[in-house]
Structures are given as structure tokens and as C-alpha cells.
Amino acid sequence: VLETRDPVIDTQFRYAKLRAAESIVATKGGYMHAPGGESYYAAIWANDQAEYVNPFFPFLGYGVGNASALNSFRHFARFMNPAYEPLPSSVIAEGDDIWNGAGDRGDAAMIACGAARQLTADGVVASDTDELEGRFPTGDANLCTSTLYYDALLSAVSLGRELGVESAKTARYAAQAGALARAIDAHFGGEVGGYDTYRYYTGNTLLRSWICMPLIVGLKERSEGTVRALLGPELMTDDGLLTQQGGSTFWDRSTLYALRGIYNVGQADRATELLHRYSQRRLLGDHVPYPIEAWPEGSQRHLSAESGLYCRILTEGVFGIRPTGFRSFTLTPRLPAAWDRMNLRNV
């Protein structure tokens, strides 16, 4: 239960919490958290479930949510293989079939499998597609995939320690993460549109909303320029971030990630101003009351996992909670100047 000085944010959190948790279907393949939107049921995705909403369920103490999360990982684990071939993008038909339309990445970076064997000569992850599955250009290596893999390595170190994995292996993961962080800055870092930020891929000359990803995973070398780029007129609209500078398409997920990232790098006041405007738009605007998927694709349908991403702005961005073990976590609360208190109850 979230309590702040902003009733709009508190209410949007309450709606989003319910939307994220309600969309679970009992199938012959076990509990499956459905993206929904009048289109997607009895199926799970690498991004919507594994990456977006599963990390939020433990905060709720909701047994069915936790069961659906574990079930989704069990389904994807069926496709892990010693050749490190990509995992499918989606397990469908109650677990009986797959959809694999995302291309070479196969969303495997989202489930933290396989990327270690797919590094380029520059040390970043080779991938000819990304989160948006070919809707926008991504080159042969993109920022989103590499940052997801970097974060996965950090999580693997923590998890490995809990499971008693030999220290040499976790040390290797940590070393790989350090090398990848340096490679991300060297390969993607640079000036775009007058901002010291990231090129989304080699040859990219337009700002992209997914430049927020380094902020999410704690890479702060270019945080100031990246925040300025995200909040600048080239990308920011009344509906949040454009996918690409100069276009009209927006996907809420990148705005939700960017908000968490701006909090992560300690800019709570700037993030809270945007969070209020976004929450006002989604809760009380013309397509209400939840975070949406995209426009024009899908006509702003309310996919459930986007609501999970909204809640994680508060749990991980504002309150700065990150698990480091089964019984340990880091806590970095970021109280904006406009609030004299904030509470997160019943975790």
C-alpha cells in the first residue's frame, strides 16, 4: 500500500497493482500471467512476464502471482540448451507450443540465458533485434539487449552466492559484468542531438527512448546527459516518451523504465514531476485508468504487465529496493522535495 503526498500517484499505484495481479489464468500448463488486452491469454512472454511483472509479485505476498512467476520460468527453462541457441519469445497454447517471432535475440537476454556466447568484437551483445521486435532499426547490437544482460550478470552473482555456486563461477560473472559495463560505454556512448548520452546502435543519429536502460542498471557515467535527453522536447510528449525522435509512436514501457531510471540516478524531483503528469494522464485522461501498451499499435490497450512496471517505479525507483539474496536487499529511498513523507506498507 503506497501512501505519499500525491493522491493521483497513490491511486494510480492502487489501480496498477490490481491490474498487474488480476490477469492470471489457470491452464493445463499451470498458472499463466496473461498480457491480456483482449488478445493474449494462456501464454507467457519473455518481456511481459519474465522481465516486467514477475519481479513485482513478491512485494504483494500474493501466492497465485508468485506461482505464475515460477511457472513462467519453468516453461522457459525447458528450452535452455548447451548450444546456447536462443529461447522462444513466447510460450503459448497453455504451454503446448511457442511463438518465436522476435528474431535472433529470442528475448533470451530478458531471461538471462545465452547472451554470454553472443558478444561482438567490441564486447557488447550481438543482436539484430530488441524489445520492439524489428518495429524500429536496431543495427547488429543494441543498447537494450546489452544492458539487460549486464543486469542479469549482477543478479546471477547474488543468486549464485545464495545457492552455493562455486565462488570461481560467481567471480567470473562479476568480471564479465565489469567488462560489459566498460564495453557498453565505449561502444554506445556518445553525443546524439547535442546530448552526452548513448547511440542506440552503431550509426544511430536519432534519440531513442531506450537510452534510459543504463540508468535502470546503475550505469551512471552519462546519466545527466541521458536524463536531459529523455526529458527534452525531442522525445517527451503529453503521453510520455516517443520511441524515436521525430516520430509519433510511443510505447508506455519505455516511459515507465525511464521514470525508474531517473529515480535510480538520484534525480527524484525531476522524476516526480514527470510521474505526476504521466499518472494524471493515465488515471484521469482520455484512455483510462491503467498504463497502456502503445500507440498507434494496439490502440492503447491495457496490457497487464505494464501496470507491473508502473508499480516498480515506486518499489524500486522511489524506495530503491533491490533484492540481493533470499533474505537481503539494498534500500535507497529517494524522497522528492515536494513530499515530507512516503510509506510503503504491507510489503
N, C-alpha and C positions, 0 to 999 in steps of 0.2 A: 504494500500500500504506500503510494507516494504522497507526501504532503510537502508542498512548497508554498511560496507566497504568490504563485501564479495559478489561479483556478483553471485556466484554459489548459495549461500543461498537465495539471493533475488529472483533469477529466479525460484528456486525450490519452494519457497513460492508462487510465482505467478501461477505456474502450479498447485500446490496443491490446492490453493484457488478455481481455476476454476473447477478442478476435483471434489472437495467436493461439489460444489454448482450446478453442471450441472445435476446431476443424480437424478432428481426428476420427478416422473411420476404422471400424473393426472389420478386417478382411481375413480370408483364409491364409494370407501371408502374415498375419499379425496386425497390430495397430499401425496404421499409416497416417501420418500428418499430411492432410491434403492441402495443396496450394489453393484449391477452390476456384472462385471466380466464375462459377457456372461452367467450368471446363475440365478441371483436373482433379480426379478422385481416384482412390485405390492405387496410388502411385506416389513415389518419392523422388525428389531431385537432389543432386549433389549440392546445389546452391541453396534452394529454399529451405530444405530440411537440414542437411548436414552442416551448412555454413551459417545460415541465418538464425533459425529458431531453436535448434537443439541446445545451443549453449545457454539459452534463456530459461528453459524449463526447470532446471534445478532450483532457480530462485523462487519458484512458485510452490515447491513442495507438492506438485501435482503428479500423482503416481502414473496416471494414464499418459501424461505428457512425457515423463521420463521413460516409460515403457516404449512409447513410439520412437523416441530418440534412439534408444538402444537397438530397437528393431531395425531402424533405418541403417545403422552402421553394420549390423549383422548381414543385411541384404547386400550392401556394397562390398563387404568383406568377402562374399562368395566369389567376387571377380578379381581379387588380388592374385597375382601370378608371378612366378620367379623371373619371367622375361620383362617385367615392368611395362607390359602393354597397358594402354590407358583403360581406366574404368569407364563403364557406361555413364551417360549423363543422367539417366533416369531409369529406375526400376518400376515397371508398370504392370497392369493386369493382375493386381493382387499378389505381385511377386513372381508371376509366371513368365514375364517377358521383359525386354528392355527397350529403351529408345536411346539412340546414340548419335543424335544429330549435331552435337556440339563441335565435332571435328577432332583434331589431334589431341587437344588437351584432355578431352573426355571428362572435364571437370575434376580430374584426379587431384589437381593441386588443392581443390576445395576439401578433399578428403585426405589429403597429405600422403598420397601414395604415388610412387613412380617418378616424381619430378627430379629426384637426385640423379637419375640416369639420363636426363634430358637437358644438360647445361650446354650453352653455346661456348665458343672460344673466349668470349668476354666474361663468362662465369654467371650469366643470368639464364633463366629457364627458357628453353626453346619452345615456342608455341605459336601456331598460326591462327589461334582464336582466343577468345576471352569470355568473360561473363555474359556478353551480349551475343555470342554465338554467330559472329560474322555479320551482324547488322551494321557495324561500323568498322573501318580499317584498323588492323592491329599489327601489321608487319609480321616478322618472323619471331619476335619476342616482345612481350608487352609487360608493362609495369604491374598490372593487377596480378597476373599469374606468379610473378617472381616474389611479390610482397606476401601473397598468401603462403607460398612455400617457406619463406623466411619465418613467418609466424608459426607455421606448422613445426619447423625445426625447434623453435623455442619451447613449444608445447611438448614435443617429443622428449626433450631433455627433462622437463618436470615430470612427465608421466613415467619415463624410464626409471627415474630415481624411486618413484613410488612402487614400481613393480619389481624392483631389484635387478634391473638390467645391468649388465656389467658396465663399470664406470668408463671403460675404454670406448664403449659404443656411445654413451651419452656425451662424452668429451668430444667424440668425432662429430656428433650432431651440432654441438656448440661451436666447434671450429668451422663447420660448414655454414652455420648461420652468420658468423662473423665475416667470413669470406664473401658470402652472398650480399650482406649489407654494404660492403665496400664496392662490390660489383654493381649493385643497383645504383649507387650514387654516381659511379664513373660512367656507366652505360646510359642511364636515363636522365641524369641530372643535367640541367642547362637552362638557358633563357628561352622562354616561349611567350610571345606577346608582350615583352617588356618585364616579365616576372621571372625571378630566380626560382625556378620550380623544376618540373620534370617533363621531358618529352615522353609521351605515352609509348612511343615506339620509334625506332630509328627512322629519321626522315619526317617525323610528325612536326607540323608547324602551327597547328591549331590547339588551343587549350581544350582539355578533355576533363570531364567531371571526375574520372577515376584517378586523377593525380592526388586525390585525397588518401589513397591507400597507404603510402608510407606513414602518414600521421596516425593511422589506426594501429600500426605495429610498432610504434616507438622510434621510427627513424626521423630524427628532428633536424638534420643538417640544413634542410631547405624549408623548414616549417613556416617561417614568416612570409616568405615569398609565395609559398603554396596557399596559405590562408588568404593572403591578399588576392591571389588569382581566383580562388573559389568564391570569394565574396564580391569580386569585381563585376562590372557591368557586362563583361564578355560572356559570363556563364550564368550569373544569378538572375532569376526571374521571380514573378509572384508565386510560381509553383515550385520553386527550388531550382536546382541546377540543370542547365541544359546538358545533354550528353556531350555535345561538341559545339565549340564556339561557332557562331554564325548560323546554327540550325534552329529548329523549333521543337525537336524531340526531347522529352525528359522522362527519366525513369526515377521513381522515388528512392530506390535503393541507394543510388549514389549520393543523394542529398542526406539520407539517414546515416550513411557511412561518414560523410563529410562532417556532419554535426558531431558525431562521436569523436572523430579525429581532431576537430578544433578544440574540444574539451581536453582531449588527451595531451595536447601540447600546451595546456595551461592558459588558454585564451577564453576563459569562461564567460566574460561579459559579451564578447562578440558572438560566441556560440549561443548564448541565451537569448539575445535579441533575435537571431535567426530562428531559434527553436520556437519562440513565441509566435513569430509571424507564420511559420510553417504550420504549427499546431492550430492556430486560428483559422488558417485556410482549410485544413483538412477536417477539423471538427465542425466548423460553422460556415464553410464556404458553399460552393455550388456542386460538390460531389462528395457527400459526407457519409459516415463520420470517421472513416479509417484512413490510414496511409494507403496509397494506391500503387498499382504496378507501373503503368506507363501511359504516355500519350504521344502519338495517336494510336499506337498499337494497343489492342485490348480495351480501348475506350475507358481507361482509368478504372479497370475492375479492381476490387479489393482483395488481392491475394493475401492469404493469412500470414505468411511468414514475414512480409513487410512490416506488419504490426509488431512482430517479434523484434525486428531491427529497431523500431521506434523505442520500444521498452529498453533496449540495450544502450541507447543514448544515455538513459538515466542510470542504469545499474553500472555500466562500465565507463561511461564518459563523465557524468556528473559526480557519481560516487566513487568511480575509479576502482571498482572491484575486479580483480583478475585472479582466478584460481592458480595456485602454484603447486597444489598437491591435493590429496583427498581430504585433508583437514587443515589446509593452509591457503592463504590468499594474501595478495597485496591490496592495500586500501589507500587511494589517493583522492580524497574528496576535493571538489573544486567548486566552492561556493561563490556564485556571482555577487557582485557588489549590491545589486538590487534586492537581494534576499538576505534576511538576517538569520534565517534558519532553513533547514531542509531535513526531512525524515524519510527513511525507507524502512517501513515496519513489516514484521511478519515474514522476513526472509527465511 
